[in-house]
Amino acid sequence: MAEKGGFSDKLKGAVSKGKGELKDQVGNATDNQDMQAEGKTDKTKGKFQDTVGKFKDGINKNK
């Protein structure tokens, strides 16, 4: 059965954003540009997942 709402996507988004922020900060502190880039990618992925979750919530609200 498909999930109702976007809670799962929003949760995944929050985890990705948190992980990305940590990688970005560690990469910055250690002057590791690859890790910083990974962190920025994870943060972008998290924002996208959050947006998908909000969209799903909106769809289900209108049913």
mmCIF file of the N, C-alpha and C atoms, coordinates in Angstrom:
data_MODEL
# 
_entry.id   MODEL 
# 
loop_
_atom_site.group_PDB 
_atom_site.id 
_atom_site.type_symbol 
_atom_site.label_atom_id 
_atom_site.label_alt_id 
_atom_site.label_comp_id 
_atom_site.label_asym_id 
_atom_site.label_entity_id 
_atom_site.label_seq_id 
_atom_site.pdbx_PDB_ins_code 
_atom_site.Cartn_x 
_atom_site.Cartn_y 
_atom_site.Cartn_z 
_atom_site.occupancy 
_atom_site.B_iso_or_equiv 
_atom_site.pdbx_formal_charge 
_atom_site.auth_seq_id 
_atom_site.auth_comp_id 
_atom_site.auth_asym_id 
_atom_site.auth_atom_id 
_atom_site.pdbx_PDB_model_num 
ATOM 1   N N  . MET A 1 1  ? 0.844   -1.179 0.000  1.00 0.00 ? 1  MET A N  1 
ATOM 2   C CA . MET A 1 1  ? 0.000   0.000  0.000  1.00 0.00 ? 1  MET A CA 1 
ATOM 3   C C  . MET A 1 1  ? 0.889   1.242  0.000  1.00 0.00 ? 1  MET A C  1 
ATOM 4   N N  . ALA A 1 2  ? 0.549   2.207  -0.812 1.00 0.00 ? 2  ALA A N  1 
ATOM 5   C CA . ALA A 1 2  ? 1.341   3.431  -0.911 1.00 0.00 ? 2  ALA A CA 1 
ATOM 6   C C  . ALA A 1 2  ? 1.147   4.272  0.347  1.00 0.00 ? 2  ALA A C  1 
ATOM 7   N N  . GLU A 1 3  ? 2.210   4.999  0.681  1.00 0.00 ? 3  GLU A N  1 
ATOM 8   C CA . GLU A 1 3  ? 2.124   5.853  1.867  1.00 0.00 ? 3  GLU A CA 1 
ATOM 9   C C  . GLU A 1 3  ? 1.167   7.005  1.620  1.00 0.00 ? 3  GLU A C  1 
ATOM 10  N N  . LYS A 1 4  ? 0.512   7.457  2.658  1.00 0.00 ? 4  LYS A N  1 
ATOM 11  C CA . LYS A 1 4  ? -0.353  8.623  2.551  1.00 0.00 ? 4  LYS A CA 1 
ATOM 12  C C  . LYS A 1 4  ? 0.407   9.813  3.091  1.00 0.00 ? 4  LYS A C  1 
ATOM 13  N N  . GLY A 1 5  ? 0.385   10.865 2.346  1.00 0.00 ? 5  GLY A N  1 
ATOM 14  C CA . GLY A 1 5  ? 1.089   12.061 2.782  1.00 0.00 ? 5  GLY A CA 1 
ATOM 15  C C  . GLY A 1 5  ? 2.563   11.967 2.482  1.00 0.00 ? 5  GLY A C  1 
ATOM 16  N N  . GLY A 1 6  ? 3.255   13.007 2.838  1.00 0.00 ? 6  GLY A N  1 
ATOM 17  C CA . GLY A 1 6  ? 4.657   13.068 2.512  1.00 0.00 ? 6  GLY A CA 1 
ATOM 18  C C  . GLY A 1 6  ? 5.579   13.000 3.697  1.00 0.00 ? 6  GLY A C  1 
ATOM 19  N N  . PHE A 1 7  ? 5.093   12.475 4.828  1.00 0.00 ? 7  PHE A N  1 
ATOM 20  C CA . PHE A 1 7  ? 5.910   12.444 6.036  1.00 0.00 ? 7  PHE A CA 1 
ATOM 21  C C  . PHE A 1 7  ? 7.246   11.744 5.793  1.00 0.00 ? 7  PHE A C  1 
ATOM 22  N N  . SER A 1 8  ? 7.210   10.605 5.120  1.00 0.00 ? 8  SER A N  1 
ATOM 23  C CA . SER A 1 8  ? 8.428   9.838  4.877  1.00 0.00 ? 8  SER A CA 1 
ATOM 24  C C  . SER A 1 8  ? 9.427   10.652 4.047  1.00 0.00 ? 8  SER A C  1 
ATOM 25  N N  . ASP A 1 9  ? 8.929   11.321 3.028  1.00 0.00 ? 9  ASP A N  1 
ATOM 26  C CA . ASP A 1 9  ? 9.810   12.131 2.190  1.00 0.00 ? 9  ASP A CA 1 
ATOM 27  C C  . ASP A 1 9  ? 10.373  13.315 2.981  1.00 0.00 ? 9  ASP A C  1 
ATOM 28  N N  . LYS A 1 10 ? 9.545   13.921 3.809  1.00 0.00 ? 10 LYS A N  1 
ATOM 29  C CA . LYS A 1 10 ? 10.032  15.050 4.614  1.00 0.00 ? 10 LYS A CA 1 
ATOM 30  C C  . LYS A 1 10 ? 11.071  14.586 5.626  1.00 0.00 ? 10 LYS A C  1 
ATOM 31  N N  . LEU A 1 11 ? 10.881  13.408 6.193  1.00 0.00 ? 11 LEU A N  1 
ATOM 32  C CA . LEU A 1 11 ? 11.852  12.856 7.133  1.00 0.00 ? 11 LEU A CA 1 
ATOM 33  C C  . LEU A 1 11 ? 13.177  12.561 6.428  1.00 0.00 ? 11 LEU A C  1 
ATOM 34  N N  . LYS A 1 12 ? 13.099  11.932 5.252  1.00 0.00 ? 12 LYS A N  1 
ATOM 35  C CA . LYS A 1 12 ? 14.307  11.668 4.469  1.00 0.00 ? 12 LYS A CA 1 
ATOM 36  C C  . LYS A 1 12 ? 15.009  12.983 4.128  1.00 0.00 ? 12 LYS A C  1 
ATOM 37  N N  . GLY A 1 13 ? 14.221  13.992 3.811  1.00 0.00 ? 13 GLY A N  1 
ATOM 38  C CA . GLY A 1 13 ? 14.790  15.298 3.488  1.00 0.00 ? 13 GLY A CA 1 
ATOM 39  C C  . GLY A 1 13 ? 15.533  15.901 4.658  1.00 0.00 ? 13 GLY A C  1 
ATOM 40  N N  . ALA A 1 14 ? 14.955  15.799 5.830  1.00 0.00 ? 14 ALA A N  1 
ATOM 41  C CA . ALA A 1 14 ? 15.602  16.346 7.027  1.00 0.00 ? 14 ALA A CA 1 
ATOM 42  C C  . ALA A 1 14 ? 16.916  15.615 7.315  1.00 0.00 ? 14 ALA A C  1 
ATOM 43  N N  . VAL A 1 15 ? 16.923  14.298 7.139  1.00 0.00 ? 15 VAL A N  1 
ATOM 44  C CA . VAL A 1 15 ? 18.141  13.516 7.361  1.00 0.00 ? 15 VAL A CA 1 
ATOM 45  C C  . VAL A 1 15 ? 19.206  13.901 6.341  1.00 0.00 ? 15 VAL A C  1 
ATOM 46  N N  . SER A 1 16 ? 18.813  14.002 5.083  1.00 0.00 ? 16 SER A N  1 
ATOM 47  C CA . SER A 1 16 ? 19.772  14.369 4.037  1.00 0.00 ? 16 SER A CA 1 
ATOM 48  C C  . SER A 1 16 ? 20.347  15.760 4.268  1.00 0.00 ? 16 SER A C  1 
ATOM 49  N N  . LYS A 1 17 ? 19.478  16.708 4.658  1.00 0.00 ? 17 LYS A N  1 
ATOM 50  C CA . LYS A 1 17 ? 19.964  18.065 4.917  1.00 0.00 ? 17 LYS A CA 1 
ATOM 51  C C  . LYS A 1 17 ? 20.930  18.081 6.092  1.00 0.00 ? 17 LYS A C  1 
ATOM 52  N N  . GLY A 1 18 ? 20.619  17.344 7.142  1.00 0.00 ? 18 GLY A N  1 
ATOM 53  C CA . GLY A 1 18 ? 21.502  17.280 8.308  1.00 0.00 ? 18 GLY A CA 1 
ATOM 54  C C  . GLY A 1 18 ? 22.839  16.652 7.973  1.00 0.00 ? 18 GLY A C  1 
ATOM 55  N N  . LYS A 1 19 ? 22.791  15.547 7.246  1.00 0.00 ? 19 LYS A N  1 
ATOM 56  C CA . LYS A 1 19 ? 24.014  14.867 6.830  1.00 0.00 ? 19 LYS A CA 1 
ATOM 57  C C  . LYS A 1 19 ? 24.838  15.779 5.926  1.00 0.00 ? 19 LYS A C  1 
ATOM 58  N N  . GLY A 1 20 ? 24.159  16.480 5.036  1.00 0.00 ? 20 GLY A N  1 
ATOM 59  C CA . GLY A 1 20 ? 24.845  17.384 4.125  1.00 0.00 ? 20 GLY A CA 1 
ATOM 60  C C  . GLY A 1 20 ? 25.504  18.539 4.837  1.00 0.00 ? 20 GLY A C  1 
ATOM 61  N N  . GLU A 1 21 ? 24.816  19.089 5.830  1.00 0.00 ? 21 GLU A N  1 
ATOM 62  C CA . GLU A 1 21 ? 25.390  20.197 6.600  1.00 0.00 ? 21 GLU A CA 1 
ATOM 63  C C  . GLU A 1 21 ? 26.637  19.746 7.344  1.00 0.00 ? 21 GLU A C  1 
ATOM 64  N N  . LEU A 1 22 ? 26.582  18.555 7.914  1.00 0.00 ? 22 LEU A N  1 
ATOM 65  C CA . LEU A 1 22 ? 27.737  18.011 8.633  1.00 0.00 ? 22 LEU A CA 1 
ATOM 66  C C  . LEU A 1 22 ? 28.930  17.820 7.689  1.00 0.00 ? 22 LEU A C  1 
ATOM 67  N N  . LYS A 1 23 ? 28.682  17.210 6.523  1.00 0.00 ? 23 LYS A N  1 
ATOM 68  C CA . LYS A 1 23 ? 29.761  17.012 5.556  1.00 0.00 ? 23 LYS A CA 1 
ATOM 69  C C  . LYS A 1 23 ? 30.330  18.347 5.093  1.00 0.00 ? 23 LYS A C  1 
ATOM 70  N N  . ASP A 1 24 ? 29.457  19.301 4.846  1.00 0.00 ? 24 ASP A N  1 
ATOM 71  C CA . ASP A 1 24 ? 29.896  20.620 4.388  1.00 0.00 ? 24 ASP A CA 1 
ATOM 72  C C  . ASP A 1 24 ? 30.792  21.278 5.439  1.00 0.00 ? 24 ASP A C  1 
ATOM 73  N N  . GLN A 1 25 ? 30.399  21.214 6.691  1.00 0.00 ? 25 GLN A N  1 
ATOM 74  C CA . GLN A 1 25 ? 31.175  21.833 7.764  1.00 0.00 ? 25 GLN A CA 1 
ATOM 75  C C  . GLN A 1 25 ? 32.512  21.117 7.986  1.00 0.00 ? 25 GLN A C  1 
ATOM 76  N N  . VAL A 1 26 ? 32.500  19.789 7.977  1.00 0.00 ? 26 VAL A N  1 
ATOM 77  C CA . VAL A 1 26 ? 33.741  19.031 8.152  1.00 0.00 ? 26 VAL A CA 1 
ATOM 78  C C  . VAL A 1 26 ? 34.668  19.299 6.966  1.00 0.00 ? 26 VAL A C  1 
ATOM 79  N N  . GLY A 1 27 ? 34.106  19.313 5.771  1.00 0.00 ? 27 GLY A N  1 
ATOM 80  C CA . GLY A 1 27 ? 34.908  19.604 4.593  1.00 0.00 ? 27 GLY A CA 1 
ATOM 81  C C  . GLY A 1 27 ? 35.519  20.991 4.650  1.00 0.00 ? 27 GLY A C  1 
ATOM 82  N N  . ASN A 1 28 ? 34.765  21.935 5.151  1.00 0.00 ? 28 ASN A N  1 
ATOM 83  C CA . ASN A 1 28 ? 35.264  23.299 5.305  1.00 0.00 ? 28 ASN A CA 1 
ATOM 84  C C  . ASN A 1 28 ? 36.379  23.347 6.343  1.00 0.00 ? 28 ASN A C  1 
ATOM 85  N N  . ALA A 1 29 ? 36.191  22.670 7.462  1.00 0.00 ? 29 ALA A N  1 
ATOM 86  C CA . ALA A 1 29 ? 37.176  22.685 8.548  1.00 0.00 ? 29 ALA A CA 1 
ATOM 87  C C  . ALA A 1 29 ? 38.480  21.984 8.152  1.00 0.00 ? 29 ALA A C  1 
ATOM 88  N N  . THR A 1 30 ? 38.372  20.976 7.307  1.00 0.00 ? 30 THR A N  1 
ATOM 89  C CA . THR A 1 30 ? 39.559  20.206 6.916  1.00 0.00 ? 30 THR A CA 1 
ATOM 90  C C  . THR A 1 30 ? 40.068  20.591 5.524  1.00 0.00 ? 30 THR A C  1 
ATOM 91  N N  . ASP A 1 31 ? 39.461  21.612 4.941  1.00 0.00 ? 31 ASP A N  1 
ATOM 92  C CA . ASP A 1 31 ? 39.813  22.079 3.603  1.00 0.00 ? 31 ASP A CA 1 
ATOM 93  C C  . ASP A 1 31 ? 39.698  20.952 2.578  1.00 0.00 ? 31 ASP A C  1 
ATOM 94  N N  . ASN A 1 32 ? 38.643  20.141 2.737  1.00 0.00 ? 32 ASN A N  1 
ATOM 95  C CA . ASN A 1 32 ? 38.372  19.025 1.824  1.00 0.00 ? 32 ASN A CA 1 
ATOM 96  C C  . ASN A 1 32 ? 37.227  19.451 0.896  1.00 0.00 ? 32 ASN A C  1 
ATOM 97  N N  . GLN A 1 33 ? 37.587  19.899 -0.299 1.00 0.00 ? 33 GLN A N  1 
ATOM 98  C CA . GLN A 1 33 ? 36.583  20.416 -1.226 1.00 0.00 ? 33 GLN A CA 1 
ATOM 99  C C  . GLN A 1 33 ? 35.627  19.338 -1.725 1.00 0.00 ? 33 GLN A C  1 
ATOM 100 N N  . ASP A 1 34 ? 36.104  18.104 -1.844 1.00 0.00 ? 34 ASP A N  1 
ATOM 101 C CA . ASP A 1 34 ? 35.222  17.009 -2.273 1.00 0.00 ? 34 ASP A CA 1 
ATOM 102 C C  . ASP A 1 34 ? 34.122  16.759 -1.244 1.00 0.00 ? 34 ASP A C  1 
ATOM 103 N N  . MET A 1 35 ? 34.499  16.773 0.035  1.00 0.00 ? 35 MET A N  1 
ATOM 104 C CA . MET A 1 35 ? 33.507  16.558 1.083  1.00 0.00 ? 35 MET A CA 1 
ATOM 105 C C  . MET A 1 35 ? 32.515  17.725 1.134  1.00 0.00 ? 35 MET A C  1 
ATOM 106 N N  . GLN A 1 36 ? 33.016  18.936 0.945  1.00 0.00 ? 36 GLN A N  1 
ATOM 107 C CA . GLN A 1 36 ? 32.126  20.092 0.908  1.00 0.00 ? 36 GLN A CA 1 
ATOM 108 C C  . GLN A 1 36 ? 31.115  19.943 -0.227 1.00 0.00 ? 36 GLN A C  1 
ATOM 109 N N  . ALA A 1 37 ? 31.582  19.513 -1.393 1.00 0.00 ? 37 ALA A N  1 
ATOM 110 C CA . ALA A 1 37 ? 30.697  19.338 -2.544 1.00 0.00 ? 37 ALA A CA 1 
ATOM 111 C C  . ALA A 1 37 ? 29.650  18.258 -2.263 1.00 0.00 ? 37 ALA A C  1 
ATOM 112 N N  . GLU A 1 38 ? 30.079  17.153 -1.639 1.00 0.00 ? 38 GLU A N  1 
ATOM 113 C CA . GLU A 1 38 ? 29.126  16.104 -1.260 1.00 0.00 ? 38 GLU A CA 1 
ATOM 114 C C  . GLU A 1 38 ? 28.068  16.658 -0.314 1.00 0.00 ? 38 GLU A C  1 
ATOM 115 N N  . GLY A 1 39 ? 28.506  17.466 0.646  1.00 0.00 ? 39 GLY A N  1 
ATOM 116 C CA . GLY A 1 39 ? 27.579  18.057 1.604  1.00 0.00 ? 39 GLY A CA 1 
ATOM 117 C C  . GLY A 1 39 ? 26.560  18.950 0.932  1.00 0.00 ? 39 GLY A C  1 
ATOM 118 N N  . LYS A 1 40 ? 27.017  19.766 0.012  1.00 0.00 ? 40 LYS A N  1 
ATOM 119 C CA . LYS A 1 40 ? 26.097  20.653 -0.714 1.00 0.00 ? 40 LYS A CA 1 
ATOM 120 C C  . LYS A 1 40 ? 25.108  19.840 -1.549 1.00 0.00 ? 40 LYS A C  1 
ATOM 121 N N  . THR A 1 41 ? 25.588  18.733 -2.142 1.00 0.00 ? 41 THR A N  1 
ATOM 122 C CA . THR A 1 41 ? 24.701  17.864 -2.915 1.00 0.00 ? 41 THR A CA 1 
ATOM 123 C C  . THR A 1 41 ? 23.655  17.222 -2.013 1.00 0.00 ? 41 THR A C  1 
ATOM 124 N N  . ASP A 1 42 ? 24.076  16.746 -0.848 1.00 0.00 ? 42 ASP A N  1 
ATOM 125 C CA . ASP A 1 42 ? 23.124  16.137 0.101  1.00 0.00 ? 42 ASP A CA 1 
ATOM 126 C C  . ASP A 1 42 ? 22.090  17.147 0.567  1.00 0.00 ? 42 ASP A C  1 
ATOM 127 N N  . LYS A 1 43 ? 22.522  18.380 0.817  1.00 0.00 ? 43 LYS A N  1 
ATOM 128 C CA . LYS A 1 43 ? 21.567  19.409 1.253  1.00 0.00 ? 43 LYS A CA 1 
ATOM 129 C C  . LYS A 1 43 ? 20.547  19.704 0.163  1.00 0.00 ? 43 LYS A C  1 
ATOM 130 N N  . THR A 1 44 ? 20.999  19.750 -1.080 1.00 0.00 ? 44 THR A N  1 
ATOM 131 C CA . THR A 1 44 ? 20.079  19.988 -2.199 1.00 0.00 ? 44 THR A CA 1 
ATOM 132 C C  . THR A 1 44 ? 19.102  18.824 -2.339 1.00 0.00 ? 44 THR A C  1 
ATOM 133 N N  . LYS A 1 45 ? 19.618  17.601 -2.200 1.00 0.00 ? 45 LYS A N  1 
ATOM 134 C CA . LYS A 1 45 ? 18.762  16.408 -2.252 1.00 0.00 ? 45 LYS A CA 1 
ATOM 135 C C  . LYS A 1 45 ? 17.706  16.476 -1.149 1.00 0.00 ? 45 LYS A C  1 
ATOM 136 N N  . GLY A 1 46 ? 18.126  16.883 0.046  1.00 0.00 ? 46 GLY A N  1 
ATOM 137 C CA . GLY A 1 46 ? 17.197  16.988 1.168  1.00 0.00 ? 46 GLY A CA 1 
ATOM 138 C C  . GLY A 1 46 ? 16.107  18.014 0.929  1.00 0.00 ? 46 GLY A C  1 
ATOM 139 N N  . LYS A 1 47 ? 16.474  19.136 0.339  1.00 0.00 ? 47 LYS A N  1 
ATOM 140 C CA . LYS A 1 47 ? 15.466  20.169 0.034  1.00 0.00 ? 47 LYS A CA 1 
ATOM 141 C C  . LYS A 1 47 ? 14.460  19.639 -0.976 1.00 0.00 ? 47 LYS A C  1 
ATOM 142 N N  . PHE A 1 48 ? 14.953  18.888 -1.963 1.00 0.00 ? 48 PHE A N  1 
ATOM 143 C CA . PHE A 1 48 ? 14.064  18.308 -2.960 1.00 0.00 ? 48 PHE A CA 1 
ATOM 144 C C  . PHE A 1 48 ? 13.108  17.302 -2.314 1.00 0.00 ? 48 PHE A C  1 
ATOM 145 N N  . GLN A 1 49 ? 13.644  16.424 -1.450 1.00 0.00 ? 49 GLN A N  1 
ATOM 146 C CA . GLN A 1 49 ? 12.803  15.435 -0.775 1.00 0.00 ? 49 GLN A CA 1 
ATOM 147 C C  . GLN A 1 49 ? 11.743  16.116 0.079  1.00 0.00 ? 49 GLN A C  1 
ATOM 148 N N  . ASP A 1 50 ? 12.120  17.181 0.748  1.00 0.00 ? 50 ASP A N  1 
ATOM 149 C CA . ASP A 1 50 ? 11.173  17.931 1.571  1.00 0.00 ? 50 ASP A CA 1 
ATOM 150 C C  . ASP A 1 50 ? 10.059  18.521 0.702  1.00 0.00 ? 50 ASP A C  1 
ATOM 151 N N  . THR A 1 51 ? 10.445  19.053 -0.447 1.00 0.00 ? 51 THR A N  1 
ATOM 152 C CA . THR A 1 51 ? 9.461   19.630 -1.367 1.00 0.00 ? 51 THR A CA 1 
ATOM 153 C C  . THR A 1 51 ? 8.493   18.559 -1.868 1.00 0.00 ? 51 THR A C  1 
ATOM 154 N N  . VAL A 1 52 ? 9.011   17.380 -2.185 1.00 0.00 ? 52 VAL A N  1 
ATOM 155 C CA . VAL A 1 52 ? 8.159   16.271 -2.632 1.00 0.00 ? 52 VAL A CA 1 
ATOM 156 C C  . VAL A 1 52 ? 7.172   15.901 -1.523 1.00 0.00 ? 52 VAL A C  1 
ATOM 157 N N  . GLY A 1 53 ? 7.660   15.839 -0.289 1.00 0.00 ? 53 GLY A N  1 
ATOM 158 C CA . GLY A 1 53 ? 6.779   15.514 0.836  1.00 0.00 ? 53 GLY A CA 1 
ATOM 159 C C  . GLY A 1 53 ? 5.680   16.542 1.017  1.00 0.00 ? 53 GLY A C  1 
ATOM 160 N N  . LYS A 1 54 ? 6.021   17.813 0.903  1.00 0.00 ? 54 LYS A N  1 
ATOM 161 C CA . LYS A 1 54 ? 5.012   18.875 1.027  1.00 0.00 ? 54 LYS A CA 1 
ATOM 162 C C  . LYS A 1 54 ? 4.003   18.793 -0.111 1.00 0.00 ? 54 LYS A C  1 
ATOM 163 N N  . PHE A 1 55 ? 4.482   18.476 -1.311 1.00 0.00 ? 55 PHE A N  1 
ATOM 164 C CA . PHE A 1 55 ? 3.594   18.318 -2.453 1.00 0.00 ? 55 PHE A CA 1 
ATOM 165 C C  . PHE A 1 55 ? 2.605   17.172 -2.209 1.00 0.00 ? 55 PHE A C  1 
ATOM 166 N N  . LYS A 1 56 ? 3.115   16.039 -1.724 1.00 0.00 ? 56 LYS A N  1 
ATOM 167 C CA . LYS A 1 56 ? 2.246   14.894 -1.437 1.00 0.00 ? 56 LYS A CA 1 
ATOM 168 C C  . LYS A 1 56 ? 1.221   15.244 -0.371 1.00 0.00 ? 56 LYS A C  1 
ATOM 169 N N  . ASP A 1 57 ? 1.644   15.989 0.644  1.00 0.00 ? 57 ASP A N  1 
ATOM 170 C CA . ASP A 1 57 ? 0.696   16.414 1.676  1.00 0.00 ? 57 ASP A CA 1 
ATOM 171 C C  . ASP A 1 57 ? -0.416  17.271 1.066  1.00 0.00 ? 57 ASP A C  1 
ATOM 172 N N  . GLY A 1 58 ? -0.034  18.151 0.162  1.00 0.00 ? 58 GLY A N  1 
ATOM 173 C CA . GLY A 1 58 ? -1.016  19.017 -0.500 1.00 0.00 ? 58 GLY A CA 1 
ATOM 174 C C  . GLY A 1 58 ? -1.991  18.226 -1.355 1.00 0.00 ? 58 GLY A C  1 
ATOM 175 N N  . ILE A 1 59 ? -1.482  17.227 -2.056 1.00 0.00 ? 59 ILE A N  1 
ATOM 176 C CA . ILE A 1 59 ? -2.334  16.376 -2.901 1.00 0.00 ? 59 ILE A CA 1 
ATOM 177 C C  . ILE A 1 59 ? -3.346  15.639 -2.028 1.00 0.00 ? 59 ILE A C  1 
ATOM 178 N N  . ASN A 1 60 ? -2.874  15.054 -0.935 1.00 0.00 ? 60 ASN A N  1 
ATOM 179 C CA . ASN A 1 60 ? -3.762  14.274 -0.061 1.00 0.00 ? 60 ASN A CA 1 
ATOM 180 C C  . ASN A 1 60 ? -4.761  15.159 0.668  1.00 0.00 ? 60 ASN A C  1 
ATOM 181 N N  . LYS A 1 61 ? -4.393  16.400 0.913  1.00 0.00 ? 61 LYS A N  1 
ATOM 182 C CA . LYS A 1 61 ? -5.309  17.319 1.598  1.00 0.00 ? 61 LYS A CA 1 
ATOM 183 C C  . LYS A 1 61 ? -6.508  17.660 0.711  1.00 0.00 ? 61 LYS A C  1 
ATOM 184 N N  . ASN A 1 62 ? -6.272  17.647 -0.604 1.00 0.00 ? 62 ASN A N  1 
ATOM 185 C CA . ASN A 1 62 ? -7.318  18.021 -1.546 1.00 0.00 ? 62 ASN A CA 1 
ATOM 186 C C  . ASN A 1 62 ? -8.204  16.852 -1.953 1.00 0.00 ? 62 ASN A C  1 
ATOM 187 N N  . LYS A 1 63 ? -7.950  15.662 -1.429 1.00 0.00 ? 63 LYS A N  1 
ATOM 188 C CA . LYS A 1 63 ? -8.764  14.485 -1.786 1.00 0.00 ? 63 LYS A CA 1 
ATOM 189 C C  . LYS A 1 63 ? -10.042 14.482 -0.994 1.00 0.00 ? 63 LYS A C  1 
# 
